[in-house]
Amino acid sequence: MTRYGQELLHEPLILVGTCYYDWEDEMCPYVLEKLCDNLSAENLLGDAKKIRGAKHDFYKSLECAVQAEPYNPHDRNAIIVCIENPEAKISGNSGLEKAGHIRALAAKIIREAKPKKMSYGGHLASLADGQIVVELKV
């Protein structure tokens, strides 16, 4: 939803260039995949909902940083997104890793609207079909 005033943009954006970073390979850690092995036949639907809810809560808890890259040699309006590595978080070694960039046109609009702003609020909105979607607040 686009707003006028304090918040310019509050929209989910699909990241591009995710294939250049290692974060995409760890979108669904082995540990989370193994949760499905514990489903019981007696309460299949209830257990599946609990596991889906646990996965959703885990991914929602991942830290996300959205940062302008005016020094990027390919695009001075570039905006990079770094997300906490799921495997590292599970093992207790949390840290942010580059996940991808905001599309060039969206980044240009955001950077031109707020040229002095370098850091944006954002969080992981969804992971589906190999796509990383972040929700950005400008």
KEBAPA-373361 format. One record per residue: residue number from 1; residue in three letters; x, y, z of N, C-alpha, C, O in turn. Coordinates in steps of 0.1 Angstrom, whole numbers, plus 5000, padded with zeros to 4 digits. Example, Ala and Ser with C-alpha at 12.3 -4.5 7.8 and 13.67 -1.06 7.14 Angstrom:
BEGIN
n, res, n.east, n.north, n.up, ca.east, ca.north, ca.up, c.east, c.north, c.up, o.east, o.north, o.up
1, ala, 5132, 4943, 5078, 5123, 4955, 5078, 5132, 4967, 5078, 5142, 4967, 5085
2, ser, 5128, 4978, 5071, 5137, 4989, 5071, 5129, 5000, 5079, 5134, 5011, 5080
//
This chain:
BEGIN
n, res, n.east, n.north, n.up, ca.east, ca.north, ca.up, c.east, c.north, c.up, o.east, o.north, o.up
1, met, 5008, 4988, 5000, 5000, 5000, 5000, 5009, 5012, 5000, 5018, 5013, 5008
2, thr, 5007, 5021, 4991, 5014, 5034, 4990, 5008, 5044, 4999, 4995, 5046, 4998
3, arg, 5016, 5051, 5006, 5010, 5061, 5015, 5018, 5074, 5012, 5029, 5075, 5007
4, tyr, 5011, 5085, 5016, 5017, 5098, 5014, 5020, 5104, 5028, 5012, 5101, 5037
5, gly, 5030, 5111, 5030, 5034, 5116, 5043, 5047, 5110, 5048, 5057, 5110, 5041
6, gln, 5046, 5104, 5060, 5058, 5099, 5066, 5063, 5087, 5059, 5075, 5086, 5056
7, glu, 5055, 5077, 5056, 5059, 5065, 5049, 5056, 5067, 5034, 5044, 5069, 5030
8, leu, 5066, 5065, 5026, 5064, 5067, 5011, 5059, 5053, 5005, 5051, 5053, 4997
9, leu, 5065, 5042, 5010, 5063, 5030, 5004, 5062, 5019, 5015, 5070, 5019, 5024
10, his, 5053, 5010, 5013, 5052, 4998, 5022, 5047, 4987, 5014, 5036, 4983, 5015
11, glu, 5056, 4982, 5006, 5052, 4972, 4995, 5061, 4960, 4996, 5073, 4961, 4999
12, pro, 5056, 4948, 4993, 5065, 4936, 4991, 5072, 4937, 4978, 5066, 4940, 4967
13, leu, 5085, 4935, 4978, 5094, 4935, 4966, 5101, 4923, 4964, 5108, 4918, 4974
14, ile, 5101, 4917, 4952, 5109, 4905, 4949, 5123, 4909, 4946, 5126, 4918, 4938
15, leu, 5133, 4902, 4953, 5147, 4905, 4951, 5152, 4899, 4937, 5147, 4889, 4933
16, val, 5161, 4906, 4931, 5168, 4901, 4919, 5182, 4899, 4922, 5188, 4904, 4932
17, gly, 5189, 4891, 4914, 5203, 4888, 4916, 5206, 4879, 4927, 5217, 4878, 4932
18, thr, 5196, 4871, 4932, 5198, 4862, 4943, 5207, 4851, 4940, 5213, 4845, 4948
19, cys, 5208, 4847, 4927, 5217, 4836, 4923, 5232, 4839, 4925, 5240, 4830, 4924
20, tyr, 5235, 4852, 4927, 5249, 4856, 4929, 5254, 4855, 4943, 5266, 4856, 4946
21, tyr, 5244, 4852, 4952, 5248, 4851, 4967, 5244, 4837, 4972, 5235, 4831, 4967
22, asp, 5252, 4833, 4982, 5250, 4820, 4989, 5237, 4819, 4997, 5233, 4808, 4999
23, trp, 5231, 4830, 5001, 5219, 4829, 5009, 5208, 4821, 5003, 5201, 4813, 5010
24, glu, 5207, 4822, 4990, 5196, 4814, 4983, 5197, 4799, 4985, 5187, 4792, 4985
25, asp, 5209, 4794, 4986, 5211, 4780, 4987, 5207, 4775, 5001, 5204, 4763, 5002
26, glu, 5205, 4784, 5010, 5202, 4780, 5024, 5188, 4785, 5028, 5185, 4787, 5040
27, met, 5179, 4786, 5018, 5166, 4792, 5021, 5158, 4782, 5030, 5150, 4787, 5038
28, cys, 5159, 4769, 5028, 5152, 4760, 5037, 5163, 4750, 5042, 5166, 4740, 5036
29, pro, 5168, 4754, 5054, 5178, 4745, 5060, 5174, 4731, 5062, 5162, 4728, 5064
30, tyr, 5183, 4722, 5062, 5181, 4708, 5064, 5173, 4705, 5076, 5165, 4696, 5076
31, val, 5176, 4712, 5087, 5169, 4709, 5100, 5154, 4712, 5099, 5146, 4704, 5104
32, leu, 5151, 4723, 5091, 5136, 4726, 5090, 5130, 4716, 5081, 5118, 4712, 5083
33, glu, 5137, 4711, 5071, 5131, 4701, 5062, 5128, 4688, 5070, 5118, 4681, 5067
34, lys, 5137, 4684, 5079, 5135, 4672, 5087, 5123, 4673, 5096, 5119, 4662, 5101
35, leu, 5117, 4684, 5099, 5105, 4685, 5108, 5094, 4677, 5102, 5086, 4672, 5110
36, cys, 5093, 4676, 5089, 5082, 4669, 5083, 5083, 4654, 5085, 5073, 4646, 5084
37, asp, 5095, 4649, 5089, 5097, 4635, 5092, 5090, 4631, 5105, 5088, 4619, 5107
38, asn, 5087, 4640, 5113, 5080, 4637, 5126, 5065, 4638, 5125, 5059, 4637, 5136
39, leu, 5059, 4638, 5114, 5045, 4639, 5113, 5039, 4625, 5117, 5044, 4614, 5113
40, ser, 5028, 4626, 5125, 5022, 4613, 5129, 5009, 4611, 5121, 5003, 4621, 5117
41, ala, 5006, 4599, 5118, 4994, 4596, 5110, 4981, 4599, 5118, 4971, 4602, 5112
42, glu, 4982, 4599, 5131, 4970, 4601, 5139, 4965, 4616, 5138, 4953, 4618, 5137
43, asn, 4974, 4625, 5138, 4970, 4639, 5137, 4978, 4646, 5126, 4985, 4656, 5129
44, leu, 4977, 4641, 5114, 4985, 4646, 5103, 4982, 4661, 5100, 4991, 4669, 5099
45, leu, 4969, 4665, 5100, 4966, 4679, 5097, 4971, 4688, 5108, 4976, 4699, 5105
46, gly, 4968, 4684, 5120, 4972, 4693, 5132, 4987, 4694, 5132, 4992, 4705, 5135
47, asp, 4995, 4683, 5131, 5009, 4684, 5131, 5015, 4692, 5119, 5024, 4700, 5121
48, ala, 5009, 4691, 5108, 5014, 4698, 5096, 5011, 4713, 5099, 5020, 4721, 5095
49, lys, 5000, 4717, 5105, 4998, 4731, 5108, 5008, 4737, 5118, 5013, 4748, 5116
50, lys, 5011, 4729, 5128, 5021, 4733, 5138, 5035, 4735, 5131, 5042, 4744, 5134
51, ile, 5039, 4726, 5123, 5052, 4726, 5116, 5052, 4738, 5107, 5062, 4746, 5106
52, arg, 5041, 4740, 5099, 5041, 4752, 5090, 5042, 4765, 5098, 5048, 4775, 5094
53, gly, 5035, 4765, 5109, 5035, 4777, 5118, 5049, 4780, 5124, 5054, 4791, 5125
54, ala, 5056, 4769, 5128, 5069, 4770, 5133, 5079, 4775, 5123, 5087, 4784, 5126
55, lys, 5078, 4770, 5110, 5086, 4775, 5099, 5084, 4790, 5097, 5093, 4798, 5095
56, his, 5071, 4793, 5096, 5067, 4807, 5094, 5073, 4816, 5104, 5079, 4827, 5101
57, asp, 5071, 4813, 5117, 5077, 4821, 5128, 5092, 4822, 5127, 5098, 4832, 5130
58, phe, 5099, 4811, 5124, 5113, 4811, 5122, 5118, 4821, 5112, 5126, 4829, 5114
59, tyr, 5112, 4820, 5100, 5116, 4829, 5089, 5112, 4843, 5092, 5119, 4853, 5088
60, lys, 5101, 4846, 5099, 5097, 4859, 5103, 5107, 4865, 5112, 5108, 4877, 5113
61, ser, 5113, 4857, 5120, 5123, 4862, 5130, 5137, 4865, 5125, 5145, 4871, 5132
62, leu, 5139, 4862, 5112, 5152, 4865, 5106, 5154, 4880, 5105, 5145, 4887, 5100
63, glu, 5166, 4885, 5109, 5169, 4899, 5108, 5172, 4902, 5093, 5177, 4894, 5085
64, cys, 5168, 4914, 5089, 5169, 4919, 5075, 5174, 4933, 5075, 5169, 4942, 5082
65, ala, 5184, 4936, 5067, 5189, 4949, 5065, 5188, 4953, 5051, 5192, 4946, 5042
66, val, 5183, 4965, 5048, 5182, 4971, 5035, 5190, 4983, 5034, 5187, 4993, 5041
67, gln, 5200, 4984, 5025, 5210, 4994, 5025, 5212, 4999, 5011, 5214, 4992, 5002
68, ala, 5213, 5013, 5010, 5216, 5019, 4997, 5231, 5016, 4994, 5239, 5015, 5003
69, glu, 5234, 5015, 4981, 5248, 5012, 4976, 5252, 5023, 4966, 5253, 5020, 4954
70, pro, 5254, 5035, 4970, 5257, 5046, 4961, 5271, 5043, 4954, 5274, 5050, 4944
71, tyr, 5279, 5035, 4960, 5293, 5032, 4955, 5293, 5020, 4945, 5303, 5016, 4940
72, asn, 5281, 5014, 4942, 5280, 5003, 4933, 5284, 5007, 4919, 5278, 5017, 4914
73, pro, 5294, 5001, 4913, 5299, 5005, 4900, 5289, 5003, 4889, 5290, 5009, 4878
74, his, 5279, 4994, 4891, 5269, 4991, 4880, 5257, 5000, 4881, 5250, 5003, 4870
75, asp, 5253, 5005, 4893, 5241, 5012, 4895, 5242, 5021, 4907, 5242, 5015, 4918
76, arg, 5243, 5034, 4906, 5245, 5042, 4918, 5232, 5043, 4927, 5233, 5047, 4938
77, asn, 5221, 5038, 4921, 5208, 5038, 4929, 5206, 5024, 4935, 5195, 5022, 4941
78, ala, 5216, 5015, 4934, 5214, 5001, 4939, 5210, 5001, 4954, 5215, 5009, 4962
79, ile, 5202, 4992, 4957, 5198, 4989, 4971, 5200, 4974, 4974, 5193, 4966, 4967
80, ile, 5209, 4971, 4983, 5211, 4957, 4986, 5203, 4952, 4998, 5200, 4960, 5007
81, val, 5200, 4940, 4999, 5192, 4934, 5010, 5201, 4923, 5016, 5205, 4914, 5009
82, cys, 5204, 4924, 5029, 5211, 4913, 5036, 5201, 4907, 5046, 5194, 4914, 5053
83, ile, 5201, 4894, 5047, 5192, 4886, 5056, 5201, 4877, 5064, 5211, 4872, 5060
84, glu, 5196, 4875, 5076, 5203, 4866, 5085, 5202, 4852, 5079, 5192, 4847, 5075
85, asn, 5214, 4845, 5080, 5215, 4832, 5074, 5208, 4822, 5083, 5211, 4821, 5095
86, pro, 5198, 4814, 5077, 5190, 4805, 5085, 5198, 4794, 5092, 5196, 4791, 5103
87, glu, 5208, 4788, 5084, 5216, 4777, 5090, 5224, 4782, 5101, 5226, 4776, 5111
88, ala, 5230, 4794, 5100, 5238, 4800, 5110, 5230, 4803, 5122, 5234, 4801, 5134
89, lys, 5218, 4808, 5120, 5209, 4811, 5132, 5206, 4799, 5140, 5206, 4799, 5152
90, ile, 5203, 4788, 5133, 5200, 4775, 5140, 5211, 4770, 5148, 5210, 4765, 5159
91, ser, 5224, 4772, 5143, 5235, 4768, 5150, 5241, 4778, 5160, 5251, 4775, 5167
92, gly, 5234, 4789, 5161, 5238, 4799, 5171, 5248, 4809, 5166, 5254, 4817, 5174
93, asn, 5251, 4809, 5153, 5261, 4819, 5148, 5255, 4828, 5138, 5258, 4829, 5126
94, ser, 5245, 4836, 5143, 5238, 4845, 5134, 5247, 4856, 5129, 5256, 4860, 5135
95, gly, 5243, 4860, 5117, 5250, 4870, 5110, 5243, 4873, 5096, 5236, 4864, 5091
96, leu, 5244, 4885, 5091, 5237, 4888, 5079, 5246, 4885, 5067, 5258, 4886, 5067
97, glu, 5239, 4880, 5056, 5245, 4877, 5044, 5238, 4884, 5033, 5226, 4886, 5033
98, lys, 5245, 4888, 5022, 5238, 4894, 5011, 5229, 4884, 5004, 5232, 4872, 5002
99, ala, 5217, 4888, 5002, 5206, 4880, 4996, 5202, 4884, 4982, 5199, 4875, 4974
100, gly, 5203, 4897, 4979, 5199, 4901, 4966, 5197, 4917, 4966, 5201, 4923, 4975
101, his, 5192, 4922, 4955, 5190, 4936, 4953, 5175, 4939, 4950, 5168, 4930, 4945
102, ile, 5171, 4951, 4954, 5158, 4956, 4949, 5159, 4959, 4934, 5170, 4964, 4930
103, arg, 5149, 4956, 4927, 5149, 4959, 4912, 5153, 4973, 4909, 5150, 4982, 4917
104, ala, 5160, 4975, 4898, 5166, 4988, 4895, 5156, 4999, 4894, 5159, 5010, 4899
105, leu, 5144, 4997, 4888, 5135, 5008, 4887, 5129, 5012, 4901, 5128, 5023, 4904
106, ala, 5126, 5002, 4909, 5121, 5004, 4922, 5132, 5011, 4931, 5129, 5021, 4938
107, ala, 5144, 5007, 4929, 5155, 5013, 4937, 5157, 5028, 4933, 5159, 5036, 4941
108, lys, 5156, 5030, 4920, 5158, 5044, 4915, 5147, 5053, 4920, 5149, 5064, 4924
109, ile, 5134, 5048, 4920, 5123, 5056, 4926, 5125, 5059, 4940, 5123, 5070, 4945
110, ile, 5129, 5049, 4948, 5132, 5050, 4962, 5143, 5060, 4965, 5142, 5069, 4973
111, arg, 5154, 5058, 4958, 5166, 5067, 4960, 5163, 5081, 4956, 5168, 5091, 4962
112, glu, 5156, 5083, 4945, 5152, 5097, 4941, 5143, 5104, 4950, 5143, 5116, 4952
113, ala, 5134, 5096, 4956, 5124, 5102, 4966, 5131, 5105, 4979, 5127, 5115, 4985
114, lys, 5141, 5097, 4983, 5148, 5100, 4996, 5163, 5099, 4993, 5169, 5089, 4997
115, pro, 5169, 5109, 4986, 5183, 5108, 4982, 5193, 5107, 4994, 5204, 5101, 4992
116, lys, 5190, 5113, 5005, 5200, 5113, 5016, 5198, 5100, 5025, 5207, 5098, 5033
117, lys, 5188, 5093, 5024, 5185, 5081, 5032, 5194, 5069, 5027, 5194, 5066, 5015
118, met, 5201, 5063, 5036, 5210, 5052, 5032, 5205, 5038, 5037, 5209, 5028, 5032
119, ser, 5197, 5038, 5048, 5192, 5026, 5054, 5177, 5026, 5054, 5171, 5036, 5058
120, tyr, 5171, 5015, 5051, 5156, 5014, 5050, 5152, 5003, 5059, 5158, 4993, 5061
121, gly, 5140, 5005, 5065, 5134, 4994, 5073, 5128, 4983, 5064, 5122, 4987, 5054
122, gly, 5130, 4971, 5067, 5125, 4960, 5059, 5125, 4947, 5067, 5132, 4946, 5076
123, his, 5117, 4938, 5062, 5117, 4925, 5068, 5113, 4915, 5057, 5108, 4918, 5047
124, leu, 5117, 4902, 5060, 5114, 4891, 5050, 5099, 4889, 5050, 5093, 4886, 5060
125, ala, 5093, 4890, 5038, 5079, 4888, 5037, 5076, 4874, 5033, 5066, 4868, 5039
126, ser, 5083, 4868, 5024, 5081, 4854, 5020, 5092, 4848, 5012, 5100, 4855, 5006
127, leu, 5092, 4835, 5013, 5102, 4827, 5005, 5093, 4816, 4998, 5087, 4807, 5004
128, ala, 5092, 4817, 4985, 5084, 4807, 4977, 5090, 4806, 4963, 5093, 4816, 4957
129, asp, 5090, 4794, 4959, 5094, 4791, 4945, 5108, 4797, 4941, 5110, 4802, 4930
130, gly, 5117, 4797, 4951, 5130, 4802, 4949, 5131, 4817, 4948, 5141, 4823, 4945
131, gln, 5120, 4824, 4952, 5120, 4839, 4952, 5121, 4844, 4967, 5114, 4838, 4976
132, ile, 5128, 4854, 4969, 5129, 4861, 4982, 5122, 4874, 4981, 5124, 4882, 4972
133, val, 5112, 4876, 4989, 5104, 4888, 4989, 5106, 4895, 5002, 5104, 4889, 5013
134, val, 5109, 4908, 5001, 5110, 4916, 5013, 5100, 4927, 5013, 5095, 4932, 5002
135, glu, 5095, 4931, 5025, 5086, 4942, 5026, 5095, 4954, 5031, 5101, 4953, 5041
136, leu, 5094, 4965, 5024, 5102, 4976, 5026, 5094, 4988, 5031, 5083, 4991, 5026
137, lys, 5100, 4995, 5041, 5093, 5007, 5046, 5103, 5019, 5043, 5115, 5019, 5048
138, val, 5098, 5028, 5036, 5107, 5040, 5032, 5101, 5052, 5039, 5107, 5063, 5037
//
